[in-house]
Amino acid sequence: MRATQVARGLGWTTAAALVNVLAQVAFTAMLARQLEPAAFGLFAMAGIALRFTSFFAQWGTFETLVQAPALRPGMVATALAVG
């Protein structure tokens, strides 16, 4: 893979992440205007809980299963429970 391909891919990835963040900020701002403060607080707490669980889901448990030379008992069940 050439450096220009890597740079182009990095640019697209960065642009996609930026668009994602801007869309989330716009959506959150619209909800803040539409919901009561208590309802928006509940929404914010649920958002934090979802972000926290998605952090754990991206720990690489499934990648570990793919790269493991041999699966031990319980590895698949643990990966499914965590991820």
RAURLIN-V562545 format. One record per pair of residues at least 4 apart in sequence whose ideal C-beta (glycine too) atoms are under 6 Angstrom apart, sorted by sequence separation. I is the first residue (numbers start at 0). J is the second residue. D is the distance in whole Angstrom. If there is no record, write none. Layout:
BEGIN
I,J,D
I,J,D
END
This chain:
BEGIN
0,4,5
30,34,6
34,38,4
59,63,6
70,74,5
73,77,6
78,82,6
34,39,4
31,39,6
64,78,5
61,78,6
60,78,4
60,81,5
61,82,6
60,82,5
56,82,5
END
